Amino acid sequence: MNIREIHPNELPELLALYAHLHVSDAQLPEKAVIQAVWQELMANPRYKYFGGYLDNNLIASCTITVVPNLTRGCKPYGVIENVVTHASHRSQGYGRAVLAQALSHAWSAGCYKVMLLTGRKDEATLQFYESAGFSPHEKQAFIAKPEA
C-alpha cells in the first residue's frame, strides 16, 4: 500500500470512500459548495488528508488538523477526524497505516499531543485506536451540538 497526501483532484474518490464512514450521513450540499469547502481545505497547510492506496485506488484515509496553541510552550496540537477504511479492506492494517502517517506528520510539526474522538462504542473499534497508539485514559471528551 502507498500512503500519501490526497491530491486536490481526488475529491470524488474521497467522497466515495466516505460512504463507508457512516451508515447514514447528512446529504451533501450542491457541488459548488462541496468544491468551495474542498478548495479552502486544500489551501490551508494546517489541514492534511492522508490516503492509503492499493493499485491506485483510495481504500483508507484520515484527516489531521494542526492547531496553533498558546500553552505548552506554544507547541501546537493535532486533531484527527474522519478515519475510514473501505469495508472490503478492513482489518488488514490500512487504517492503522494512515493513522501512523498522520501521527508522523503531527510529530514533525511539533505537536505535543494528537486527539482523536470516535462515536463508535464497539470493542473492536476501540481496540483498533488503542493499537494505533491512542489512549482512552488520558482525558475525558465532551461534545456540544447546536440545539435542533
Helices and strands as residue ranges (DSSP letters): E 2-5, G 8-10, H 11-18, H 31-43, E 47-54, E 57-67, G 72-74, E 77-85, G 87-89, H 94-108, E 114-116, H 123-131
